[in-house]
């Protein structure tokens, strides 16, 4: 059971997604289209893009280390066309020197990294070819995390399709999840979404499949039942057992485009969220899903230092 905090300290670490705005010419998502690949009939172009992306990842990780960023999401687009069945190439063996450099930086900086497959990974699809492709996507993410030496691997999934209604969709997720290899089952966490599957649906699946839940607070505000978020925090934390939980936080773009992410984080809303979390004796990592990436992270930090008396451990970590 998650215990109520009676004066103990909660540590929070903040992270960002994929691309550093500060390193504005560095990207890990360079690609080649399938059409161009068919025209070239050559893996040399893919190899150049892979090397460029891996070198960029090295630069971003170095930047993270220098700025004491301990939490980071690697782009799923690191290897172009990796899950395209019509394209066959080895994206691991020829690039071992790059993966080893990445592994070394991650180890020495002790940064937590995870990955979040895109919208094409729909494990509960009614189409078998989509389910098969989704497993390929999961395999790809596993291989990348394994290549860079991540022992505590984590891949975050949305529940997915709502075809034939929510009840049938949840049943399909359970069925297809149970057919995955054990090593893939063990690294999946599920996240509530902003339209269909809410926290209660995630808790239902978690209780059956024994998988952790990543609370997305913005999605919760877009899509929830009549219960308050305080009623869900403890059961969500329990799904992580002895592991450090992670959560997502973003701010709405505006009232009209409420589901879209803002460039930055509303500091007052974030402080209110931390106040809710501080009732529990639990260190937490929070991924900021703001379009401003690391610039949004450091802008939020400056506001927190101005508005609150949190004890800062370093540039991106603090105690409450």
Number of C-alpha atoms within 10 A of each C-alpha: 8 15 10 13 14 10 11 14 17 18 19 21 22 26 25 26 22 21 24 21 15 13 13 8 9 18 21 26 22 18 18 15 11 14 8 11 16 11 9 11 10 11 13 11 14 21 18 12 19 23 18 19 23 21 19 21 24 21 19 22 22 17 15 22 17 11 12 18 25 22 23 24 16 22 21 20 17 24 25 20 18 20 18 12 9 9 13 11 10 10 17 14 9 11 15 13 11 18 22 14 15 21 18 15 18 22 14 9 16 14 17 19 19 19 22 20 19 15 10 12 22 23 28 26 21 16 10 12 10 16 20 16 18 22 22 17 21 25 16 18 27 19 14 19 22 15 18 19 17 17 8 13 19 21 20 19 23 21 27 20 20 17 12 9 10 14 11 15 21 21 13 19 21 18 13 17 19 12 11 14 11 10 11 17 17 16 16 18 23 21 22 27 23 19 12 17 23 22 26 15 17 24 21 12 20 19 12 9 14 15 20 28 27 24 26 23 21 21 25 19 16 15 17 19 11 5 9 11 17 11 9 14 17 17 15 22 24 15 20 17 13 8 13 11 20 22 18 19 21 24 24 21 17 11 8 8 10 16 19 17 19 19 17 23 24 16 17 13 13 17 14 11 15 14 12 13 20 23 19 20 17 20 18 19 20 20 22 26 24 23 21 22 21 26 17 21 22 16 14 21 19 13 14 18 12 10 12 10 11 14 13 16 13 11 17 19 20 19 16 18
